[in-house]
Amino acid sequence: MTKSATDLMQEIIFSSLIDAVAALRTASKGVPNAMLRDVQAIGPNTSFADLPKELQASIGESVRAAFNRLLKEGYSVAPGRPAPPPMRPRPQGPGGRPGGPRPPQGRGPRPTGGDRNRRPPKPKE
């Protein structure tokens, strides 16, 4: 039975996380305070180069293993194409309508082009 992509990705990410924690343990050489310091140093602005070498190696191995597993499970891993440029939203006018304000209500000028809708002039008396 084939697994869904969601289940497969969850397993891959979970095993990568376990490997990363083990790599942090190895990097700290078994000293709990050193491991805690390494974990606390990781934040949103941390770059890959800022991570301990053991953790970098673990992440690299996890990525290779993830691609191999995806291919083994039958998923296609193709080179990415650049995303299409985002569509710019149309300018909004007053009232939230695209393109500007709503035209005034009522009848506009009559179209020209023939006298068929024109009333005949009243006869003079």
N, C-alpha and C positions, 0 to 999 in steps of 0.2 A: 504494500500500500504506500503510495507516495504521500509525502508530508506537504502541507501547505507552506507557502513561502513565509508566512508569518511564524509558524512553528519552527521552521528551519532557522530563520534569522534569530529567533529568541534563543534557541539552543547555541547558535554560534556566538552571540553576544554574551550569554551566560558563561560559556567555557572560556571566552576571552577575558572576562572579568576575573574569573577564578585564577587564570594564569597570571594576570596582572598583579593580583594580591600576592600570589606566591613569589613573583619577581620582586615586589617591594620588600617582602620578608628576606629574600636573598640579599638584596641591596643593603638592608640594614644590618646584616650579619648577625641576626638574632637579638639585637638590642631593641627592646620595645620603644624606648624614647626616640631612637634614631628613625624607626619606622613611622612613628607618630609625626615626627618633624617632617619627614618626606611626604607623608600624606597631606599634612597641613600646608605644605608649600605648593600643592597642586590647586590651581584655581582657574577661573575662566580665561585669564590672560596668559596662562602658562603655554609656552611653545613646546614642540616635540623635543627640541634640543635641551630644554631645561629639565627634562625627566632624567632619572637615573639610567645609566647605560643598560642595566639589567631589564628595566621596564621597557626601554626602547626596543631591545631585542625581542622581548615577549610580544609587544604590539606588532612588530614586523612579522614574527612567526604566526601570530593569530590571523593576520590579514591574508598571508599566503594559504594557510589552512582553510580559511573561510572561502576563498575563491576556488580552491580545489574541491571542497565539499559541495559548493553550489554546482560546479561542473559535473561532479559525480552523481548528484541527485537529478541531473537533467535540465538544470536551468541554464539559460544562455547568458554568458558574460561577454558583452561586446564592448569595443571602445566607445566611449561616450561621444555624443555629438553636442556641440554647443547648444544651449537652450535658445529658443527663439527670443528675440528681443521683446521685452514686455510691451504690451499695448498701452499707449498713453490714454488716459481717460479724456473724454471729450470735455471741453470747457462747459461749466455749468453756469447758467444765468440765474437771475432771480427766480425763486419758486422751484429751484432744483431741476429745471428742464435743461436737457442738453442743447447747446447752441444759443441760448439766450432766452429772453422773455417771450411769453406767449403772444402771438399776434393779436391785435385788438379784435374783439368780437363785433360782428355786424357784417354787412355786405361791403365788399370792396367795389372798385369801379367796374362798370359793365365791360365785358369784352367787346372789342370792336370786331367787325367782320360780318357785315351784312345788315340788311334792314328787316329781316324776316320777323324779328321779335319786337319791332318798333311799331307803336300805334300810329295809325294814319292821322294826320292833322285834322282838327275839327273844321268843318266848312264854315266860311264866313257868311254872315247873314246881312 
